[in-house]
Amino acid sequence: MTDDLLEEDTAAAPAGFEPMQWSRGFGRQVGPFYHRNEGGENFTRAFLVAEHHTNGMMNCHGGMLMAFADTVFGHPISIRCPQHYWVTVRMLTDFLSGARLGEWVFGTSRIVGQDGDMFTVEGRIFTGERTVMTGTGIFKTLGPRPERR
């Protein structure tokens, strides 16, 4: 038996969203995540709160929201520097509300500062009109990614 999510475990994405193609590793375990490109550096990511994302109260676990926020807050670095890996140096977040089982959670962020290979990002995680979490992150680009073949 595998802990990996199977194709039949994925939900129908909201309009305009495509499933992210994580085939292995951490993202596959906590997903599925979805992505919508909105032009330039604008984007939104999403996931449906499923049972494996919940805490004992059947709300989305704070650790899951942090993991999702890390992918959302770091993504603008991938847009701006697509040839480089990046790592999270620091994330500061405020939990403002909960996300319940069965709700779609969305996230977006933007770069607000850059100093060499260090980037500061602001982000928002939300469901419907309700803000679930806000935060800032500091990210550092690393060496170039190997060319894909």
N, C-alpha and C positions, 0 to 999 in steps of 0.2 A: 504494500500500500504506500502511496506517496502523499506528502503534505502539499504538493504543488496543486494550484488551482487548475481545474480542467476547463476546457472550452465551454462545456455546458454550465459552468459556474459563473460565467460572465453575464452581466446584465446588458439590456439594450441601452445604448448610450443616448444621452440627450442630443437633440438636433445639432449637427455640425461637429460633434465630437467623434474622434477616432480612438480605438484602444491603443494604448502604448504597448509597444512590442518588446516587453521584457520577457526573455525566454529562460532566464536563470537568475539565481541570486536573490538578494533581499527584496527587490521590487516585485518579483514574481510571487514571493511569499505573502506580502502585505497587500497586494493589489486585488483586483485589477484597477489600474488607473487609466484615465482617458485624457485626451489633449485636444484643444481647438486652437489653431493658429489664427490670429486676427490681424496679421500684417505687421511688418516691422518687428519691433520688440514686444508687441502686444500678444498675449496669449491667455488662455484659461485652462486649468487642469481640473479634473473632477474624479470622484469615486463615490460609489453607492455604499452607505454604511451597511455592511453585512454582519452576520452573527460573529464571524471570526475577527471583526474589528471592535467588538463591544466589551465593556466592563461588566461588572455584576449587576448594574442598574439598567443594562441594555442600551446605554448611551455609548457613543464612540469613545474608545479609550484615549486618554490624553497622549499616551505614547504613540498611538496611531496618528493622531493629529499632528504631533511633532514630526514624525517621519514624512507625512504628506507635505507639511510646511517646508521641510528641508528640500524636497524635490521641487516645490513651487518657487521658493525663494532663490534657489540656486540656478533655476532654469535661464534667467536672463544672461547669465555668464556664458552658458552654452550657445546662446544666440549671438552674443557679441564676440565671443572667442571660440568658434566652433572647432578649431584645430587643437584645443588644449583641454586637458583634464582640469577639474577644479575640486577644491575641498572646502568644507565648512570650517571656519575658524571660530565663529561664535554665532549663536542664535539667541535672541531675547524675545520672548513671546508673552502675551497676555491672553489668558483664556477668559472670554467674555460671556459665552453661552455654550450650551451643549448641542451635539448633533445626535439625533435619535436613530435607532435601527430603522432602515428603510428610507432615510433621507439622503438626497444627493448633496455632497459637500463639494464646493468649488474653491479654487484659489487662484490668485493672480499676484504679481509682484513687478517691481520696476527698480532699476539701478538708480540710486540717488547720489552716488559718489564713487570716484575711482582715484586711487593713488598708486600708480605703477601696476603691479599685479594683484592689488587688493581692491575689492569692490564692496560697497555698502548697498544693501538692498532693503526696501520696504515691501511688506506684503500683507495681504488680507485673505483669510479663510472664512467662507460664509456658506450659508444654506438659505435659499430664498432671499428674503430681505434681512435676515438675521446674521449679524457678524458673530462668528464663533471664536475667532482668534485674530489678533493682529501681531505684527512683530517686525523686527529688523534682523538682518544677518550680515555677517562679514565673511567674505569668501575670497580665496586665493587661487589664482590660476597656477598650474604646474606645467611641467614640460609638455611638449606636443604629443598628441595622440599618434599612434602608428597609423600609417595609411591603410585604409580598408581595401581589401582585394575582392 
